[in-house]
Amino acid sequence: MKEAGYQKSISNKYEKEGYTVIKLIRTNITGISDLLILKAGEIPIFLECKTPVGKLSEVQKYRLDQFSKKGFVCKVSWGHEIKDYKM
């Protein structure tokens, strides 16, 4: 499955749990995560989606570190496996 397929299935999973999922396509910030996941009263989640053999680029790591330090939840999926991002 391609990365877009994993993104869609992950989006569907979160939406079924009551979250709003925004796919971040083009922004003014390079290296921003693929999905922004929101739910009232909860900390926003930035989720970077990769295939099972995908790798994070250095700019993606930088952004995940930056958002983690600001208190946001950052996660990375490799296929359907979603893990908390650790700096």
N, C-alpha and C positions, 0 to 999 in steps of 0.2 A: 504494500500500500504506500502511496505517496504521502508526503507531509500534509498536504491539503486534506486528504482523507482522514488522517488522525486528528487534525484540527477540528473538522466537522463533527466527528464522533465525540470528542472531548467537549466541544461546545454544547452538543445535545445533552450530554451527561449533566453538565452544570445547569443548563436551562431547566431540565427536569427537576433539579433540586431547588429551583426558585431564584437562581442567579440571572443577571443580565450579562451577556457575553458580547464584547465588542472586539471585532477583528481589526487590529491596527495595521493598515496597509501602508499608507504613506504618511509620515509625520515629519515634523521638523527636527526630530531626534534620531540620529543614526543608532542602530543596534537595539532599538526598542523591541520588547517582546511581541510575539504574535497576537496574543489575546490579553485583554483587560477584562477581568471577571469581577462583577460588582454585586453586592447585596446590601440592602439597608441595614445599618448597624454593625457591619463587618468591615474589616480592613480590606482595601482593594488587593486583588491578586494579579500579579503580572506572570503570565505563563508563556514560556518559550517552547514551541513544539519542534521536535526533531524526529527523524526516522529512528528505528532501533540502533542504527550504526552511525547516526549523525553526531556532529561535533559542534560545540559552541565556539563561535569566533571570539577573538580577544575583545572586540567592541561589545559583543553581547555579554560577555563576562563582566566587563566594566559597567554596563548599564544595570545588570542584575545586582552587582555589588552596590552601586549608587542607590538604587531603589530600596535595597535591603537596609542600608544605613539610615534611610529616611523613615523606616518603620513599615514599609509595605511588605506584603507576603510575596515571595518570589518562588516560582516553581519551574521545573523543566520536565517535559515529557519526552521519553524515548519510546515512540510507539504509544501504546495505551498505558504504559507504566509512568505514573506521575510522582515525582519526588520533590521535596523541598530543596531549594537551591542553597548550597552552603558556600560561603565565601572562602 
